Amino acid sequence: MEERNEVLTLVDEEGKEHLFSIVDLIVVEEKEYAILLPFEKVEEPDGGAADEAVIFRVLQDEQGQVLMVVEDDQEWENVATAWEERGSDEEEDMDVEEMDIED
């Protein structure tokens, strides 16, 4: 899967800016989601840090697009699974194309 290499700045509740790389945009159950990867490690509630992708739901309002953190565990799992399956499908397509080139 090809990373989009677009950078997005999000501002948290405390006014602090965070930079994210847009990894992918995906539609699941007729809702659009953005898969973002933080440039810096994100602090976890337990005091640790994580550098894994974050999933946001993309919504439209009167000012344009708004990103909302996906907090529902089941919704998050559904999007993560769909994104992983999409990545697996793209990898399989690439393998087939590479086999055709080599023949």
CORQUI-V334883 format. One record per pair of residues at least 24 apart in sequence whose C-alpha atoms are under 8 Angstrom apart, sorted by the first residue. I is the first residue (numbers start at 0). J is the second residue. Records with the same first field share a line. If there is no record, write none. Layout:
# CORQUI-V334883
I->J + J
This chain:
# CORQUI-V334883
0->86 + 89 + 90
25->82
27->77 + 78 + 81
30->56 + 57
31->56 + 57 + 58
32->56 + 57 + 78
33->57 + 66
54->78
